[in-house]
Amino acid sequence: MAVMGIQLVITLIVATLLHKVAQYISPAQWTIKGLMRYKSPRTEVLWRYRTGQAQSGKKTKDRKKSQDTGPSSILNDITFSIPRDNDIELQTEEIRCSDIYNIHFCDNYEWIVNLFCSAAAVYFLTQLYFLCWPEMEVQEMNLSIIWLLVVLCNAVYIFYLLNIALFRGSEGTGEQSLMILCGFCFFVVAMAVMLLDDGILELGINQAFDNITAKAAIFKTRTQLTTGEWHGSLTVWKVFLGIMCGLLAAFLTFPSFRLARLHVDAINQTDSGLLRLLYNVSFFFPLFISILWVKPLARDSLVGLKMGRSLSHELSDGLFDVIRLGAVFFFGLLRIAFLQCHLQTYLSLAQQRFYRSKREPGRIVALELQSLVMPLP
């Protein structure tokens, strides 16, 4: 099994670009170009709206001293309050890369996007290499699979970092219980789904287990290992997959809530009917993809269907598999296309929080008003 070949050259070139060039030309930075953020009102501006501030419990001497110091001291004391019903208007500016470096998990976001683009480049170049020399696909190990596994492990690790913060403090007991409950429920559902026959759901779990067993036997024969006979258990394999599904569901619980919230906010912020339709297609498309793997609803209903103007062509099994993979690829492109729209929707939530505060009665502390527009880290 040759490894020192064109695949290794492709891997080394892409790894070098990821290490040396990505810090200057990063695909992650392209995703934030053109985004507009709302600037938090400056303290000097809020100081002008302090008229009528309640001074209960303070002496007249303290009030006079505070008025004499004026705006020069407000940078050290921003606990004054202003009326909620004010005429302050938020200003916008284009977001820069330096604006997001102090945000939590910004480095993780930039790393996972750069790694994903690098893995995608390695995968497509490797498939092109195997397309030109088909005999090498049997002789060489596919290194692009290792790249994809590294991307998957990094993505799961980032989800782990996002959710582990809920278990570090005394607060968030409800969130912890919800994560554990979702993980356990999805583990039970995954085990129930894997009990179904392949004639209902085309998951290919049994076939994957047979392939792993056969590959392990071939690897043992080639390396001449003497560790004994391979004893693989299909039950252990399914339990392992169920545990993985449960952990993934627990990690995706709150990110899924955030995505659903962004979907609703994006629809409310747009007036275009076509854009709303595309938002809904992007949100519900995973359900359509899941139906394509239900054999009675998809393969049994579509394979053999007459196509063409003369109805002389039939949809074959191979073409149906291509359509399923194309649907997954289209879904990925659709989510990437709406990435900036979702990010802009999240940034626009600051304006909604600011104007929602205006409709409430009473006064608000200046620091609290500023945190509505740009939450403090």
N, C-alpha and C positions, 0 to 999 in steps of 0.2 A: 504494500500500500504506500504509494509515493506521496510524500507531503512537500518536499522541496521542489516546487514547480511554480507555475504561473500564479496559482492561488496564493502562495506565500508572498510572491512579489506584490500582488494586489493588496494583500493585508498589510504589508510593511509600508507601502506608499500611502494608503488611507490612514494608517495609524500615525505616520509622520505628519500628515496634513492635520489630523485631529489634534496633535500635540503642539505643533508649531504655528499653524496658520489660523486655527479656530479662535485663538485669542485676539486676532486682528480682524478676521472676516468670519463672523459667527452667524450661522443661520438663525440662531435664537434672537439675535439683535434685529434681524430683518422682520421678525414677527411683531415687534413693537414700534416699528417706524410708521409714522403717520397717525399714531394714536394721540388723542387729546385728553389732557387731564385738567381738573378744576383746581385752581390755586386756592389755598386756604386764606381767608381774610387776614391781613396783617394786623398786628396788635395796635399799631398807631391809628389804623382806620376804625377799629372797634372802640378805641378810647373816645372818639368823637360822639358815640352814641350812648355814653354812660349817663346822660342827663336823666335825673329822676331816680338815680340809684338809691335804694334804701340804705340808711346809715344807722339803723337801730343798734344800740349798744356801743356806739362810738361817741367820743367827745367832740365838741366843736373844734378844739385845738388840733385833734388828729385830722379832722376834715380839712381844716385850713392848710395843714402841712401837706396833705395829699394833693390839694389843689395847687399849692405853690411849687411842688416838685414838678408837676405837669408830666408831659410825655417822656421826659428824660428818665423817669423811674418806672415806667410801666413795663419795661423789658424785664425788670426784676420782680414785678408783682402783677400778674395777669389774673388775679382772682376777682376782679371787678365784674359786674354783670351788666347786661344791656337788655333792652326790651326784645322779646322774640319777634314782635311785629315791627320789623325795620325794613328799610329800602336798600339794603346791601345787595349788590349784584356780584355774582361770582365771575371771575375772569378765567379764561382758558389759555393754555399754552401747549405746544407739542411736547410730548414726553421725550426725554433723553435717556440714554443708557445709564448715566450717572444718577438719575432719579430713582432707579429701582435697585441699586446695589445694596441699600440698607434695608430692603424688604426681606423678610424671612423666606428661605428656600429659593431665593433668586439664583444662587449658584447651582443648586440642584436642577432648576428649570433649564438653565443655559447648558448644563452638562448633558442632560437627557436628550435635549433637542439636537445638539451637535452629535451625540453618540448615535441617535436614531438615523440621522442623515448619513453618517458614515457607514452604518450597518446596511442601510438601503443601497448605497453605492456599491459596497462589496457584494451584496446579494445579486444585484442586476449584472454586474461585471462577471461574476462567477457563472450565472446562468447563461450569459452570452458566450463565455468560454466553453461551457459544456455543449452549447448549441453548435458551435463550430467544430468541436472535437467530441462527438458523443461517446467514443470509446473510453475517454478519460473519466467519465462519470462513474464507471465501475471500478477503475483502478485507483482513484484518488479519493481522499476524504473531503467532504464538502465543508470547507472552513467558514462559509457564510452562515451555516447553522449555528456555529459557535458564537458569531457576532450577534445573531438574533437572540440567543440565549442570554448573552451578556446584557443586551438591552432589556430583556424581560426581567432579569434579576435586579437591574438598577431601578426599573420602574416600580417593582414590588418593594424595594428598599425605601424608595421615596415615599410611597404610600405608608409604609411602616413608620417613617419619621413623622409624617403628618398626623397619624393616629396615636402614636405613643405619647404625644404631649398631653392627651386626655388622661393618662394614667399616672402622670408625674405629680399632680397636685391633688389636694383634697377636694377641689371643686370638680364638676363634670361627672358626678356619679350617674346621672341619667344617661349621659352620652356613653359611658362605659357599659352600662347595662344594655343599651340599644345595640352597640357594636357586638357584644357577646351573643345577644339574642339573634341578630341577623346572621352571624357566622354559624351558629348552631342550626338555625332553620335552613340555611342554604346547604349545610352539610347533609341534613336529612333529605332535602329535596334532591341533591345530587346523587345520593345513594339510591333513592327511589327511581330516578331517571335511568341510572346505569343497570337497573334490574330489568328494564324493558328490552324486548327483543330488537335485533337490528332491522327487522321488518317494519318497525314503527319509527324508530329514530336511527338515522344513519350516522351514529357517532364513531363507529369503527373501533370500539374499545378492545373487543376480542382480537380483531385483526392487528391492532397496534401491539397487543401483548404477544401475539405469535411472531410478529416481526422482531420485537426486542429479544425474544427467546432465541430465534434463529440467528440474529446478529451476534448475540452473546456466544452461541455455540461456534460460529465461524471465527470469532475473535479468539476464542480459547484454542481452536485448532491451529490457527496461524501462529499464535504466540507460544504454543506448546505448554500451556499451563497444566499443572498437575494438582489443582485444588479440588478435584472431584467433579462429579456431575452437577450440571446446573439444575437446580430445583426451584422453579418459579411458580408462584401461586397467583392465579387469576383473582382470587378474593383479596389478597394483600394488595394487588395492583389497583383494584377498584376502591379499596379503602383509602389508599394513598391519594388517588385522584379526588376522592370525596373530601379528604382533609384539605387538600390544596384549594378546592373550590370554596370550602368554608372560610379559610383564611383570606382568600381573595375577596370574597363577599364582605367580610368584616372590614377589610381595608378600604373597600369602595363604598361603604355605607354613606359617610358624610360627603365625600366628593360627588356621589350621585345626587344627594340633596342639593348641593351647590349647583350642579349642572342643570337640574330641574328648575331651580330658582332663576338661573341665568336665561333659560329658555322662556320662562314666563315674562321676565323683564325685557328680553329682546323683542318679543312679540308686542308688548305694550308700548315700546319706544319707537316702533316703526309704523308708518302709515301705508307702506307699499303692500298690496295684496300678494304680489308675486313673491316678495321677500318673506312674508309670513308663511306662504305655502312651502317655501324651501326650508324655513326653520322647522316646520312641522315634519317635513319629509326627513330631515336630518335627525330629528329627535326620535321618530317612530321607525326609522329604517332598520334598526337592530331586530325589531319584532318580525319584519318581513324576511330578514336573513334567517332568523330562527325557523320560520315556517318552511323555508327551502330545504331544511334537513329533516322535516317530518315526511316520511316516505308516502303515506296514503294521500297527503294533501299536495305534495309537490311532484315527486318522481312518477308515481303511479298515475297522476292526472295529466302530466305534461308530456312525458316520454311517449312517443308514438303519435303526438298531435300533428295534424297536417299543417304545413306552412307553405308560404309562397302564394303568388297570384293564382297559379293553377292547382294549388294544394297537392303538388306532386312530391314534396319533400316532407320527411318526418323528422321530428326532434329525437335525436339519438341520445344514448346514455352519456357518451363522451361530450356532446355539445351541452347537455344539461349540467355536467360538472364544470364546464367552462363558464357557463352562465352564473353558477353559484360563486365561483372564485371571482368572477368579474363584479358581482354584487358586493362582495367583501371589499374589493379594491376600490370600487366607486364610493362605498361608505367611508373609507379612509380618506379619500380625496375630498369628499364633502365636508368631513369634520375639519380637515386642514384648511379648506377654503373659508369656513366660518370661524376660524380661530381668532382672527382679528376682530370680527364682529362681537364675539363673546367677550373678548378682553375690553373692547370699548364699552360694551354694555355694563361691565363691572365697574369701570371708571365713572360712568355716568350715574351710578347709584349715589355718588356723593352729592350731586345736585338734587336728587330726590330727597335725600335725608335732610339737606339744608332747607328746602322749601317746605317739607313736612313740619320741620321745627317752627317755621314762621306761622303756621296755622294754629299753633298751640298758644294758650294764654300765659301771661306772666313774663318772667325774665329768665335769662340763661347766662351762666358764667362764660366769659370770653374763651377760656381754655376749652371748655366743653363744646362750644360752637366751632372752634377750629378743628377739634378732633372729629366732628361730624363730617367735615369735608375731607380731611386727611387724617385717618386714625393714627394715633401715636404708636410707635413700635413698643 
